[in-house]
Amino acid sequence: MNCFKHNDRVAVGICRSCAKGLCMECAAPLTNGLACKGSCEERVNLLNKMIDNNAKTLSAARYQTKSHAVITLIIGAMILVFGGILKSTAEAGQTMPLFFLCSAPVFIVLGILRLMKKSQYPAAEK
C-alpha cells in the first residue's frame, strides 16, 4: 500500500480515523496509533479518550445492574412483610393482603434473575 498523498512512497501505517495509508512524512504518531498530520490528530485523540472511558462506563453499568437487583429484592421483601402484616390485621374476605403476598415473589424472582446475569456487560480489556 502506498501513501494517499504521495503515491510513490510506501505507507508505514494507516490513519486511525480515516483509514488512509500514511508515509513517514504524513503520519503523526499518537499514543495508540497513527493519524494524518494536521487533519485527523484531534479526532484520533478523541477516539483514544472514548476507548479509555469505556472501561469506566462498563464498570458503572455493572454496579448499577447489581444495585438495582438488590433494591428490587429489598422491595420484594418489604412487600412480603407488609402483606403479612396486613393479612394478620385484616378481616376475612379482604383481598388487599393477598395482592401483596402474591406480588412479592415477582419482585424477589426478578431481583435474583438480575443478579444471576453475569455476562450482561463484558469485562473491560486493558
N, CA, C and O atoms as CSV, one atom per row, in Angstrom:
chain,resi,resn,atom,element,x,y,z
A,1,MET,N,N,0.850,-1.170,0.000
A,1,MET,CA,C,0.000,0.000,0.000
A,1,MET,C,C,0.898,1.236,0.000
A,1,MET,O,O,1.954,1.261,0.632
A,2,ASN,N,N,0.454,2.240,-0.715
A,2,ASN,CA,C,1.197,3.495,-0.790
A,2,ASN,C,C,0.468,4.593,-0.027
A,2,ASN,O,O,-0.706,4.462,0.317
A,3,CYS,N,N,1.192,5.679,0.227
A,3,CYS,CA,C,0.634,6.837,0.918
A,3,CYS,C,C,-0.467,7.465,0.065
A,3,CYS,O,O,-0.351,7.508,-1.160
A,4,PHE,N,N,-1.531,7.950,0.701
A,4,PHE,CA,C,-2.644,8.521,-0.071
A,4,PHE,C,C,-2.274,9.859,-0.692
A,4,PHE,O,O,-2.874,10.249,-1.693
A,5,LYS,N,N,-1.284,10.590,-0.119
A,5,LYS,CA,C,-0.848,11.866,-0.699
A,5,LYS,C,C,0.330,11.679,-1.648
A,5,LYS,O,O,0.422,12.330,-2.689
A,6,HIS,N,N,1.211,10.791,-1.270
A,6,HIS,CA,C,2.429,10.557,-2.054
A,6,HIS,C,C,2.387,9.144,-2.612
A,6,HIS,O,O,2.803,8.195,-1.947
A,7,ASN,N,N,1.886,9.006,-3.828
A,7,ASN,CA,C,1.704,7.689,-4.442
A,7,ASN,C,C,3.004,6.936,-4.678
A,7,ASN,O,O,2.987,5.719,-4.866
A,8,ASP,N,N,4.122,7.635,-4.670
A,8,ASP,CA,C,5.413,6.988,-4.924
A,8,ASP,C,C,6.067,6.467,-3.640
A,8,ASP,O,O,7.123,5.838,-3.701
A,9,ARG,N,N,5.452,6.721,-2.475
A,9,ARG,CA,C,6.036,6.308,-1.194
A,9,ARG,C,C,5.202,5.171,-0.571
A,9,ARG,O,O,3.977,5.128,-0.681
A,10,VAL,N,N,5.915,4.277,0.072
A,10,VAL,CA,C,5.261,3.151,0.745
A,10,VAL,C,C,4.663,3.642,2.059
A,10,VAL,O,O,5.292,4.409,2.789
A,11,ALA,N,N,3.464,3.202,2.347
A,11,ALA,CA,C,2.794,3.580,3.598
A,11,ALA,C,C,3.407,2.805,4.757
A,11,ALA,O,O,3.690,1.612,4.642
A,12,VAL,N,N,3.608,3.504,5.879
A,12,VAL,CA,C,4.142,2.865,7.084
A,12,VAL,C,C,3.020,2.500,8.062
A,12,VAL,O,O,3.249,1.789,9.040
A,13,GLY,N,N,1.824,2.987,7.793
A,13,GLY,CA,C,0.694,2.700,8.660
A,13,GLY,C,C,-0.588,3.273,8.091
A,13,GLY,O,O,-0.608,3.838,6.998
A,14,ILE,N,N,-1.647,3.118,8.848
A,14,ILE,CA,C,-2.974,3.583,8.435
A,14,ILE,C,C,-3.500,4.542,9.488
A,14,ILE,O,O,-3.347,4.307,10.687
A,15,CYS,N,N,-4.120,5.622,9.035
A,15,CYS,CA,C,-4.722,6.592,9.945
A,15,CYS,C,C,-5.862,5.920,10.712
A,15,CYS,O,O,-6.708,5.243,10.127
A,16,ARG,N,N,-5.867,6.116,12.000
A,16,ARG,CA,C,-6.881,5.504,12.850
A,16,ARG,C,C,-8.259,6.125,12.638
A,16,ARG,O,O,-9.273,5.506,12.963
A,17,SER,N,N,-8.306,7.321,12.105
A,17,SER,CA,C,-9.581,8.000,11.888
A,17,SER,C,C,-10.150,7.740,10.502
A,17,SER,O,O,-11.294,7.303,10.378
A,18,CYS,N,N,-9.379,7.998,9.470
A,18,CYS,CA,C,-9.913,7.913,8.099
A,18,CYS,C,C,-9.451,6.678,7.335
A,18,CYS,O,O,-9.904,6.445,6.214
A,19,ALA,N,N,-8.558,5.883,7.922
A,19,ALA,CA,C,-8.084,4.623,7.345
A,19,ALA,C,C,-7.319,4.787,6.032
A,19,ALA,O,O,-7.311,3.878,5.202
A,20,LYS,N,N,-6.683,5.932,5.842
A,20,LYS,CA,C,-5.852,6.140,4.656
A,20,LYS,C,C,-4.423,5.736,4.973
A,20,LYS,O,O,-3.967,5.850,6.111
A,21,GLY,N,N,-3.719,5.259,3.941
A,21,GLY,CA,C,-2.322,4.899,4.100
A,21,GLY,C,C,-1.460,6.143,4.300
A,21,GLY,O,O,-1.680,7.171,3.659
A,22,LEU,N,N,-0.467,6.041,5.203
A,22,LEU,CA,C,0.382,7.192,5.532
A,22,LEU,C,C,1.854,6.836,5.400
A,22,LEU,O,O,2.300,5.777,5.839
A,23,CYS,N,N,2.599,7.753,4.780
A,23,CYS,CA,C,4.049,7.607,4.747
A,23,CYS,C,C,4.625,8.287,5.992
A,23,CYS,O,O,3.875,8.864,6.780
A,24,MET,N,N,5.936,8.226,6.176
A,24,MET,CA,C,6.572,8.827,7.352
A,24,MET,C,C,6.312,10.329,7.434
A,24,MET,O,O,6.154,10.871,8.527
A,25,GLU,N,N,6.268,10.999,6.295
A,25,GLU,CA,C,6.062,12.447,6.281
A,25,GLU,C,C,4.627,12.831,6.657
A,25,GLU,O,O,4.409,13.867,7.285
A,26,CYS,N,N,3.666,12.016,6.285
A,26,CYS,CA,C,2.250,12.325,6.522
A,26,CYS,C,C,1.741,11.809,7.865
A,26,CYS,O,O,0.690,12.249,8.329
A,27,ALA,N,N,2.462,10.888,8.498
A,27,ALA,CA,C,1.982,10.245,9.724
A,27,ALA,C,C,2.328,11.068,10.954
A,27,ALA,O,O,3.446,11.567,11.087
A,28,ALA,N,N,1.381,11.203,11.832
A,28,ALA,CA,C,1.585,11.815,13.145
A,28,ALA,C,C,1.412,10.703,14.175
A,28,ALA,O,O,0.286,10.280,14.436
A,29,PRO,N,N,2.521,10.216,14.774
A,29,PRO,CA,C,2.399,9.137,15.754
A,29,PRO,C,C,1.750,9.650,17.050
A,29,PRO,O,O,2.199,10.634,17.638
A,30,LEU,N,N,0.695,8.968,17.472
A,30,LEU,CA,C,-0.002,9.323,18.715
A,30,LEU,C,C,0.097,8.153,19.683
A,30,LEU,O,O,0.727,7.139,19.383
A,31,THR,N,N,-0.523,8.299,20.832
A,31,THR,CA,C,-0.417,7.284,21.879
A,31,THR,C,C,-0.807,5.895,21.388
A,31,THR,O,O,-0.057,4.940,21.590
A,32,ASN,N,N,-1.945,5.769,20.758
A,32,ASN,CA,C,-2.439,4.461,20.319
A,32,ASN,C,C,-2.707,4.433,18.831
A,32,ASN,O,O,-3.820,4.110,18.417
A,33,GLY,N,N,-1.738,4.757,18.030
A,33,GLY,CA,C,-1.912,4.673,16.590
A,33,GLY,C,C,-1.391,5.887,15.853
A,33,GLY,O,O,-0.743,6.763,16.426
A,34,LEU,N,N,-1.690,5.913,14.570
A,34,LEU,CA,C,-1.249,6.998,13.696
A,34,LEU,C,C,-2.445,7.836,13.265
A,34,LEU,O,O,-3.589,7.382,13.268
A,35,ALA,N,N,-2.137,9.075,12.893
A,35,ALA,CA,C,-3.165,9.972,12.372
A,35,ALA,C,C,-2.572,10.769,11.232
A,35,ALA,O,O,-1.353,10.915,11.141
A,36,CYS,N,N,-3.421,11.285,10.361
A,36,CYS,CA,C,-2.977,12.182,9.298
A,36,CYS,C,C,-2.486,13.464,9.956
A,36,CYS,O,O,-3.203,14.100,10.728
A,37,LYS,N,N,-1.263,13.823,9.639
A,37,LYS,CA,C,-0.666,15.016,10.240
A,37,LYS,C,C,-1.463,16.250,9.834
A,37,LYS,O,O,-1.653,16.519,8.648
A,38,GLY,N,N,-1.926,16.998,10.838
A,38,GLY,CA,C,-2.618,18.250,10.583
A,38,GLY,C,C,-4.116,18.155,10.348
A,38,GLY,O,O,-4.800,19.178,10.360
A,39,SER,N,N,-4.651,16.943,10.130
A,39,SER,CA,C,-6.092,16.874,9.862
A,39,SER,C,C,-6.849,15.904,10.763
A,39,SER,O,O,-7.982,16.196,11.145
A,40,CYS,N,N,-6.274,14.782,11.108
A,40,CYS,CA,C,-7.006,13.780,11.880
A,40,CYS,C,C,-6.491,13.610,13.316
A,40,CYS,O,O,-7.007,12.775,14.059
A,41,GLU,N,N,-5.504,14.373,13.701
A,41,GLU,CA,C,-4.901,14.190,15.029
A,41,GLU,C,C,-5.909,14.404,16.158
A,41,GLU,O,O,-5.961,13.613,17.100
A,42,GLU,N,N,-6.696,15.450,16.069
A,42,GLU,CA,C,-7.663,15.753,17.123
A,42,GLU,C,C,-8.715,14.646,17.243
A,42,GLU,O,O,-9.098,14.249,18.344
A,43,ARG,N,N,-9.169,14.162,16.093
A,43,ARG,CA,C,-10.181,13.107,16.090
A,43,ARG,C,C,-9.624,11.809,16.671
A,43,ARG,O,O,-10.322,11.133,17.427
A,44,VAL,N,N,-8.390,11.446,16.340
A,44,VAL,CA,C,-7.790,10.225,16.881
A,44,VAL,C,C,-7.573,10.355,18.386
A,44,VAL,O,O,-7.772,9.386,19.119
A,45,ASN,N,N,-7.174,11.525,18.858
A,45,ASN,CA,C,-7.052,11.739,20.301
A,45,ASN,C,C,-8.406,11.572,20.988
A,45,ASN,O,O,-8.488,10.997,22.073
A,46,LEU,N,N,-9.467,12.075,20.355
A,46,LEU,CA,C,-10.816,11.920,20.895
A,46,LEU,C,C,-11.220,10.444,20.925
A,46,LEU,O,O,-11.797,9.983,21.909
A,47,LEU,N,N,-10.926,9.706,19.864
A,47,LEU,CA,C,-11.221,8.268,19.831
A,47,LEU,C,C,-10.487,7.533,20.952
A,47,LEU,O,O,-11.058,6.654,21.597
A,48,ASN,N,N,-9.223,7.890,21.185
A,48,ASN,CA,C,-8.453,7.266,22.258
A,48,ASN,C,C,-9.082,7.551,23.622
A,48,ASN,O,O,-9.142,6.662,24.471
A,49,LYS,N,N,-9.549,8.777,23.836
A,49,LYS,CA,C,-10.203,9.118,25.106
A,49,LYS,C,C,-11.496,8.332,25.281
A,49,LYS,O,O,-11.803,7.865,26.378
A,50,MET,N,N,-12.255,8.189,24.191
A,50,MET,CA,C,-13.514,7.443,24.257
A,50,MET,C,C,-13.255,5.983,24.627
A,50,MET,O,O,-13.982,5.414,25.442
A,51,ILE,N,N,-12.247,5.383,24.047
A,51,ILE,CA,C,-11.914,3.992,24.339
A,51,ILE,C,C,-11.472,3.849,25.786
A,51,ILE,O,O,-11.844,2.885,26.455
A,52,ASP,N,N,-10.681,4.797,26.276
A,52,ASP,CA,C,-10.241,4.764,27.672
A,52,ASP,C,C,-11.411,4.908,28.636
A,52,ASP,O,O,-11.411,4.293,29.702
A,53,ASN,N,N,-12.408,5.714,28.276
A,53,ASN,CA,C,-13.574,5.915,29.141
A,53,ASN,C,C,-14.537,4.739,29.137
A,53,ASN,O,O,-15.365,4.617,30.040
A,54,ASN,N,N,-14.439,3.863,28.124
A,54,ASN,CA,C,-15.346,2.709,28.062
A,54,ASN,C,C,-15.211,1.806,29.283
A,54,ASN,O,O,-16.206,1.259,29.758
A,55,ALA,N,N,-13.991,1.643,29.796
A,55,ALA,CA,C,-13.792,0.795,30.974
A,55,ALA,C,C,-14.553,1.357,32.168
A,55,ALA,O,O,-15.161,0.599,32.924
A,56,LYS,N,N,-14.525,2.670,32.345
A,56,LYS,CA,C,-15.250,3.305,33.447
A,56,LYS,C,C,-16.761,3.143,33.257
A,56,LYS,O,O,-17.489,2.886,34.215
A,57,THR,N,N,-17.215,3.293,32.035
A,57,THR,CA,C,-18.643,3.172,31.741
A,57,THR,C,C,-19.142,1.755,32.015
A,57,THR,O,O,-20.202,1.575,32.615
A,58,LEU,N,N,-18.384,0.750,31.580
A,58,LEU,CA,C,-18.776,-0.637,31.823
A,58,LEU,C,C,-18.804,-0.948,33.312
A,58,LEU,O,O,-19.698,-1.650,33.786
A,59,SER,N,N,-17.839,-0.434,34.043
A,59,SER,CA,C,-17.802,-0.647,35.485
A,59,SER,C,C,-19.027,-0.034,36.157
A,59,SER,O,O,-19.640,-0.658,37.023
A,60,ALA,N,N,-19.382,1.176,35.763
A,60,ALA,CA,C,-20.565,1.841,36.323
A,60,ALA,C,C,-21.834,1.080,35.961
A,60,ALA,O,O,-22.733,0.961,36.792
A,61,ALA,N,N,-21.925,0.563,34.743
A,61,ALA,CA,C,-23.110,-0.188,34.317
A,61,ALA,C,C,-23.256,-1.468,35.125
A,61,ALA,O,O,-24.366,-1.822,35.523
A,62,ARG,N,N,-22.143,-2.173,35.375
A,62,ARG,CA,C,-22.201,-3.385,36.192
A,62,ARG,C,C,-22.657,-3.060,37.617
A,62,ARG,O,O,-23.470,-3.785,38.191
A,63,TYR,N,N,-22.139,-1.982,38.181
A,63,TYR,CA,C,-22.522,-1.572,39.534
A,63,TYR,C,C,-24.016,-1.232,39.590
A,63,TYR,O,O,-24.706,-1.636,40.526
A,64,GLN,N,N,-24.513,-0.503,38.608
A,64,GLN,CA,C,-25.924,-0.128,38.592
A,64,GLN,C,C,-26.822,-1.351,38.455
A,64,GLN,O,O,-27.871,-1.424,39.094
A,65,THR,N,N,-26.423,-2.301,37.635
A,65,THR,CA,C,-27.211,-3.512,37.457
A,65,THR,C,C,-27.331,-4.270,38.781
A,65,THR,O,O,-28.416,-4.714,39.157
A,66,LYS,N,N,-26.209,-4.411,39.477
A,66,LYS,CA,C,-26.236,-5.120,40.758
A,66,LYS,C,C,-27.034,-4.351,41.805
A,66,LYS,O,O,-27.805,-4.945,42.558
A,67,SER,N,N,-26.853,-3.042,41.856
A,67,SER,CA,C,-27.579,-2.267,42.866
A,67,SER,C,C,-29.080,-2.269,42.593
A,67,SER,O,O,-29.868,-2.316,43.537
A,68,HIS,N,N,-29.493,-2.219,41.340
A,68,HIS,CA,C,-30.916,-2.286,41.021
A,68,HIS,C,C,-31.503,-3.650,41.397
A,68,HIS,O,O,-32.647,-3.737,41.841
A,69,ALA,N,N,-30.724,-4.697,41.220
A,69,ALA,CA,C,-31.191,-6.027,41.598
A,69,ALA,C,C,-31.380,-6.117,43.108
A,69,ALA,O,O,-32.367,-6.678,43.583
A,70,VAL,N,N,-30.438,-5.569,43.852
A,70,VAL,CA,C,-30.549,-5.590,45.313
A,70,VAL,C,C,-31.753,-4.768,45.766
A,70,VAL,O,O,-32.486,-5.189,46.661
A,71,ILE,N,N,-31.962,-3.615,45.165
A,71,ILE,CA,C,-33.113,-2.776,45.511
A,71,ILE,C,C,-34.416,-3.516,45.199
A,71,ILE,O,O,-35.368,-3.439,45.976
A,72,THR,N,N,-34.467,-4.222,44.086
A,72,THR,CA,C,-35.660,-4.997,43.732
A,72,THR,C,C,-35.921,-6.087,44.771
A,72,THR,O,O,-37.067,-6.325,45.153
A,73,LEU,N,N,-34.853,-6.748,45.228
A,73,LEU,CA,C,-35.012,-7.753,46.277
A,73,LEU,C,C,-35.532,-7.135,47.572
A,73,LEU,O,O,-36.401,-7.704,48.233
A,74,ILE,N,N,-35.002,-5.982,47.927
A,74,ILE,CA,C,-35.447,-5.296,49.147
A,74,ILE,C,C,-36.913,-4.905,49.034
A,74,ILE,O,O,-37.670,-5.074,49.990
A,75,ILE,N,N,-37.327,-4.386,47.888
A,75,ILE,CA,C,-38.736,-4.025,47.685
A,75,ILE,C,C,-39.619,-5.265,47.806
A,75,ILE,O,O,-40.677,-5.215,48.433
A,76,GLY,N,N,-39.187,-6.380,47.206
A,76,GLY,CA,C,-39.947,-7.620,47.312
A,76,GLY,C,C,-40.092,-8.071,48.752
A,76,GLY,O,O,-41.171,-8.494,49.167
A,77,ALA,N,N,-39.007,-7.985,49.523
A,77,ALA,CA,C,-39.066,-8.372,50.936
A,77,ALA,C,C,-39.980,-7.440,51.717
A,77,ALA,O,O,-40.732,-7.893,52.580
A,78,MET,N,N,-39.927,-6.145,51.427
A,78,MET,CA,C,-40.789,-5.186,52.127
A,78,MET,C,C,-42.261,-5.441,51.806
A,78,MET,O,O,-43.114,-5.362,52.690
A,79,ILE,N,N,-42.555,-5.744,50.550
A,79,ILE,CA,C,-43.938,-6.043,50.159
A,79,ILE,C,C,-44.410,-7.305,50.864
A,79,ILE,O,O,-45.553,-7.378,51.317
A,80,LEU,N,N,-43.534,-8.296,50.956
A,80,LEU,CA,C,-43.874,-9.539,51.630
A,80,LEU,C,C,-44.194,-9.290,53.107
A,80,LEU,O,O,-45.187,-9.804,53.622
A,81,VAL,N,N,-43.366,-8.513,53.779
A,81,VAL,CA,C,-43.590,-8.183,55.194
A,81,VAL,C,C,-44.872,-7.368,55.349
A,81,VAL,O,O,-45.687,-7.645,56.229
A,82,PHE,N,N,-45.045,-6.371,54.499
A,82,PHE,CA,C,-46.243,-5.533,54.576
A,82,PHE,C,C,-47.504,-6.359,54.338
A,82,PHE,O,O,-48.514,-6.160,55.013
A,83,GLY,N,N,-47.449,-7.280,53.387
A,83,GLY,CA,C,-48.582,-8.161,53.112
A,83,GLY,C,C,-48.878,-9.066,54.299
A,83,GLY,O,O,-50.040,-9.317,54.616
A,84,GLY,N,N,-47.823,-9.560,54.959
A,84,GLY,CA,C,-48.016,-10.390,56.142
A,84,GLY,C,C,-48.650,-9.612,57.281
A,84,GLY,O,O,-49.515,-10.129,57.988
A,85,ILE,N,N,-48.217,-8.357,57.459
A,85,ILE,CA,C,-48.805,-7.513,58.500
A,85,ILE,C,C,-50.271,-7.245,58.181
A,85,ILE,O,O,-51.127,-7.322,59.061
A,86,LEU,N,N,-50.558,-6.928,56.913
A,86,LEU,CA,C,-51.951,-6.676,56.529
A,86,LEU,C,C,-52.819,-7.914,56.722
A,86,LEU,O,O,-53.967,-7.824,57.158
A,87,LYS,N,N,-52.245,-9.081,56.386
A,87,LYS,CA,C,-53.028,-10.317,56.500
A,87,LYS,C,C,-53.369,-10.608,57.959
A,87,LYS,O,O,-54.470,-11.062,58.271
A,88,SER,N,N,-52.414,-10.343,58.847
A,88,SER,CA,C,-52.662,-10.638,60.259
A,88,SER,C,C,-53.667,-9.671,60.876
A,88,SER,O,O,-54.334,-10.015,61.852
A,89,THR,N,N,-53.783,-8.478,60.327
A,89,THR,CA,C,-54.722,-7.492,60.881
A,89,THR,C,C,-56.008,-7.369,60.061
A,89,THR,O,O,-56.924,-6.653,60.465
A,90,ALA,N,N,-56.090,-8.041,58.937
A,90,ALA,CA,C,-57.250,-7.883,58.045
A,90,ALA,C,C,-58.410,-8.751,58.470
A,90,ALA,O,O,-58.261,-9.774,59.139
A,91,GLU,N,N,-59.547,-8.303,58.060
A,91,GLU,CA,C,-60.754,-9.083,58.288
A,91,GLU,C,C,-60.863,-10.122,57.176
A,91,GLU,O,O,-60.256,-9.975,56.116
A,92,ALA,N,N,-61.620,-11.141,57.421
A,92,ALA,CA,C,-61.801,-12.206,56.429
A,92,ALA,C,C,-62.455,-11.639,55.178
A,92,ALA,O,O,-63.379,-10.831,55.264
A,93,GLY,N,N,-61.977,-12.062,54.026
A,93,GLY,CA,C,-62.568,-11.630,52.776
A,93,GLY,C,C,-61.861,-10.447,52.127
A,93,GLY,O,O,-62.177,-10.108,50.986
A,94,GLN,N,N,-60.929,-9.816,52.803
A,94,GLN,CA,C,-60.201,-8.694,52.168
A,94,GLN,C,C,-59.164,-9.255,51.209
A,94,GLN,O,O,-58.465,-10.218,51.526
A,95,THR,N,N,-59.072,-8.648,50.038
A,95,THR,CA,C,-58.148,-9.147,49.010
A,95,THR,C,C,-56.827,-8.384,48.969
A,95,THR,O,O,-55.886,-8.848,48.325
A,96,MET,N,N,-56.722,-7.252,49.619
A,96,MET,CA,C,-55.504,-6.455,49.571
A,96,MET,C,C,-54.284,-7.222,50.099
A,96,MET,O,O,-53.244,-7.202,49.441
A,97,PRO,N,N,-54.361,-7.901,51.260
A,97,PRO,CA,C,-53.183,-8.654,51.720
A,97,PRO,C,C,-52.779,-9.743,50.734
A,97,PRO,O,O,-51.589,-10.002,50.552
A,98,LEU,N,N,-53.754,-10.379,50.097
A,98,LEU,CA,C,-53.457,-11.421,49.118
A,98,LEU,C,C,-52.697,-10.846,47.925
A,98,LEU,O,O,-51.782,-11.480,47.400
A,99,PHE,N,N,-53.079,-9.644,47.502
A,99,PHE,CA,C,-52.371,-8.977,46.403
A,99,PHE,C,C,-50.905,-8.767,46.758
A,99,PHE,O,O,-50.018,-9.050,45.953
A,100,PHE,N,N,-50.653,-8.268,47.971
A,100,PHE,CA,C,-49.267,-8.036,48.391
A,100,PHE,C,C,-48.490,-9.334,48.486
A,100,PHE,O,O,-47.343,-9.401,48.044
A,101,LEU,N,N,-49.091,-10.359,49.052
A,101,LEU,CA,C,-48.390,-11.632,49.207
A,101,LEU,C,C,-48.115,-12.303,47.863
A,101,LEU,O,O,-47.138,-13.039,47.728
A,102,CYS,N,N,-48.968,-12.057,46.872
A,102,CYS,CA,C,-48.753,-12.645,45.543
A,102,CYS,C,C,-47.767,-11.842,44.697
A,102,CYS,O,O,-47.084,-12.408,43.844
A,103,SER,N,N,-47.687,-10.538,44.922
A,103,SER,CA,C,-46.783,-9.721,44.101
A,103,SER,C,C,-45.352,-9.731,44.616
A,103,SER,O,O,-44.424,-9.472,43.849
A,104,ALA,N,N,-45.151,-10.023,45.893
A,104,ALA,CA,C,-43.804,-10.027,46.462
A,104,ALA,C,C,-42.876,-11.019,45.758
A,104,ALA,O,O,-41.744,-10.652,45.446
A,105,PRO,N,N,-43.301,-12.259,45.491
A,105,PRO,CA,C,-42.394,-13.197,44.815
A,105,PRO,C,C,-41.951,-12.716,43.431
A,105,PRO,O,O,-40.856,-13.055,42.981
A,106,VAL,N,N,-42.781,-11.942,42.766
A,106,VAL,CA,C,-42.397,-11.421,41.447
A,106,VAL,C,C,-41.157,-10.542,41.586
A,106,VAL,O,O,-40.206,-10.685,40.817
A,107,PHE,N,N,-41.163,-9.642,42.555
A,107,PHE,CA,C,-40.005,-8.769,42.772
A,107,PHE,C,C,-38.781,-9.582,43.190
A,107,PHE,O,O,-37.667,-9.320,42.735
A,108,ILE,N,N,-38.994,-10.553,44.046
A,108,ILE,CA,C,-37.872,-11.360,44.527
A,108,ILE,C,C,-37.257,-12.159,43.379
A,108,ILE,O,O,-36.034,-12.214,43.253
A,109,VAL,N,N,-38.086,-12.774,42.548
A,109,VAL,CA,C,-37.566,-13.549,41.411
A,109,VAL,C,C,-36.855,-12.631,40.419
A,109,VAL,O,O,-35.790,-12.983,39.912
A,110,LEU,N,N,-37.430,-11.457,40.136
A,110,LEU,CA,C,-36.773,-10.519,39.221
A,110,LEU,C,C,-35.416,-10.080,39.753
A,110,LEU,O,O,-34.452,-9.983,38.993
A,111,GLY,N,N,-35.336,-9.819,41.037
A,111,GLY,CA,C,-34.063,-9.431,41.646
A,111,GLY,C,C,-33.023,-10.521,41.541
A,111,GLY,O,O,-31.865,-10.257,41.217
A,112,ILE,N,N,-33.435,-11.752,41.814
A,112,ILE,CA,C,-32.498,-12.881,41.736
A,112,ILE,C,C,-32.040,-13.103,40.303
A,112,ILE,O,O,-30.852,-13.316,40.061
A,113,LEU,N,N,-32.964,-13.057,39.350
A,113,LEU,CA,C,-32.586,-13.231,37.944
A,113,LEU,C,C,-31.611,-12.144,37.486
A,113,LEU,O,O,-30.675,-12.416,36.734
A,114,ARG,N,N,-31.838,-10.925,37.942
A,114,ARG,CA,C,-30.961,-9.816,37.562
A,114,ARG,C,C,-29.553,-10.007,38.129
A,114,ARG,O,O,-28.563,-9.691,37.469
A,115,LEU,N,N,-29.474,-10.523,39.349
A,115,LEU,CA,C,-28.164,-10.783,39.952
A,115,LEU,C,C,-27.431,-11.935,39.278
A,115,LEU,O,O,-26.201,-11.971,39.276
A,116,MET,N,N,-28.178,-12.877,38.704
A,116,MET,CA,C,-27.562,-14.057,38.096
A,116,MET,C,C,-26.966,-13.773,36.722
A,116,MET,O,O,-26.146,-14.558,36.247
A,117,LYS,N,N,-27.347,-12.687,36.074
A,117,LYS,CA,C,-26.811,-12.375,34.744
A,117,LYS,C,C,-25.366,-11.906,34.889
A,117,LYS,O,O,-25.106,-10.791,35.341
A,118,LYS,N,N,-24.434,-12.765,34.503
A,118,LYS,CA,C,-23.025,-12.439,34.664
A,118,LYS,C,C,-22.431,-11.820,33.400
A,118,LYS,O,O,-21.496,-11.024,33.491
A,119,SER,N,N,-22.944,-12.161,32.249
A,119,SER,CA,C,-22.326,-11.713,31.003
A,119,SER,C,C,-23.051,-10.512,30.393
A,119,SER,O,O,-22.911,-10.254,29.198
A,120,GLN,N,N,-23.824,-9.776,31.195
A,120,GLN,CA,C,-24.573,-8.666,30.638
A,120,GLN,C,C,-23.642,-7.559,30.130
A,120,GLN,O,O,-23.867,-6.992,29.060
A,121,TYR,N,N,-22.610,-7.261,30.895
A,121,TYR,CA,C,-21.622,-6.273,30.497
A,121,TYR,C,C,-20.260,-6.918,30.540
A,121,TYR,O,O,-19.823,-7.355,31.604
A,122,PRO,N,N,-19.570,-6.991,29.409
A,122,PRO,CA,C,-18.280,-7.690,29.380
A,122,PRO,C,C,-17.223,-6.951,30.202
A,122,PRO,O,O,-17.305,-5.740,30.409
A,123,ALA,N,N,-16.253,-7.696,30.654
A,123,ALA,CA,C,-15.146,-7.101,31.398
A,123,ALA,C,C,-14.298,-6.259,30.440
A,123,ALA,O,O,-14.080,-6.638,29.289
A,124,ALA,N,N,-13.830,-5.124,30.930
A,124,ALA,CA,C,-13.011,-4.234,30.098
A,124,ALA,C,C,-11.616,-4.838,29.929
A,124,ALA,O,O,-11.013,-5.317,30.890
A,125,GLU,N,N,-11.125,-4.809,28.715
A,125,GLU,CA,C,-9.780,-5.310,28.431
A,125,GLU,C,C,-8.794,-4.172,28.542
A,125,GLU,O,O,-9.072,-3.042,28.140
A,126,LYS,N,N,-7.641,-4.486,29.094
A,126,LYS,CA,C,-6.611,-3.452,29.235
A,126,LYS,C,C,-5.393,-3.785,28.452
A,126,LYS,O,O,-4.427,-3.022,28.458
